[in-house]
Amino acid sequence: TPYNIGFSDALDDPTVNLAVMVKPSRSGGTATVENFLGKLIDIGPFPRTAWILGSDKSVKEYVEGVIKDMFDLHPRLRTKIGSGRSDNTDKMKRIQGQLLEFLAANDATFRNRELGIGVMDEPDGWSKFSETPKLQLEGRQKNLGRRRKGVILSHPDLGWKKGVAAAYEQTSRGIFILQCSHCDKYAASYATKFWPDVPEFKLTYAKTKDGKARQEMSGDERIALAERTAGLTCPHCGTAHDDASRDAMVWQAGEAGWWMHRGQWLSPDEGIMGEPDPHNERGFWVHGTVVRSSPLAQLAKGL
């Protein structure tokens, strides 16, 4: 998940008070935050922290499926847990005297807690509070000033006016830039509506076969054709990249840190130009076309 390097750097950056990731499922964003959490537990300093999910069921599944192993498989992290009788439960740990809690999004969660770190996990899928995850987070951190860190990560199920996408709009609006391995020109994996002049790589596939119009083909024929011809197409030279070529371009971009933020601009020939504006809220939009676990044929099949 090389595109998560920029997001990881933002989590580590003390000048960044909010990191927002708009993402598809299985893209590694949650694991990136888990790594950040593990590092703070290990080397400190550790502030009061809450990881907030959509329901009690989600909390139970998460702590049993992920958090339990985080401590069971890493003895150094286990040693950081307090020795008191109530310091180590499934949903709460006391680390360096501070609470680490895993909570469901409800009225009680957003009351009487002051969080050094607050993680809002998939708020667009919550039944309540999803319209204002950023506002809910700010209410729990308003007295901490620059010492706070908030994280919002979710698939954008609620559109632009609510949830994670609305939070992203108030950030640096980072987009991920790729370089075509055929013509060497640069374009965005997804430019979002905020970068209308930036060229984009597009998922393409054949829609006709042997002169047969799309409406004349069966559903099975259309799906099979889409899977067979899917590619990530460069807006400059028209090359349709296969999975291997796409993955190589994504690795190159991730290792080079090709995230473009407000204050910068894109030269198709030279890449990202200028310096990002100072911004204590950093945003990252990860598009499904750059996720290695999503083959292009699979993405085309779903269109």
Salt bridges, closest charged atoms under 4 A:
ASP12 OD1 - LYS39 NZ 2.73
ASP13 OD2 - ARG282 NH2 3.55
ASP42 OD2 - ARG76 NH2 2.55
GLU61 OE2 - LYS57 NZ 2.61
GLU64 OE2 - LYS60 NZ 3.00
ASP72 OD2 - LYS68 NZ 2.66
ASP87 OD1 - ARG94 NE 3.20
GLU101 OE1 - ARG48 NH2 3.15
GLU101 OE1 - ARG113 NE 3.07
ASP107 OD2 - LYS128 NZ 3.07
GLU122 OE2 - LYS23 NZ 3.05
GLU131 OE2 - LYS162 NZ 3.51
GLU138 OE2 - LYS134 NZ 2.52
ASP157 OD1 - HIS155 ND1 2.67
GLU200 OE1 - LYS202 NZ 2.58
GLU221 OE2 - LYS212 NZ 3.26
ASP243 OD1 - ARG246 NH2 3.92
ASP247 OD1 - ARG246 NE 3.12
ASP247 OD2 - ARG292 NE 3.54
ASP269 OD1 - LYS185 NZ 2.34
GLU281 OE2 - LYS134 NZ 3.43
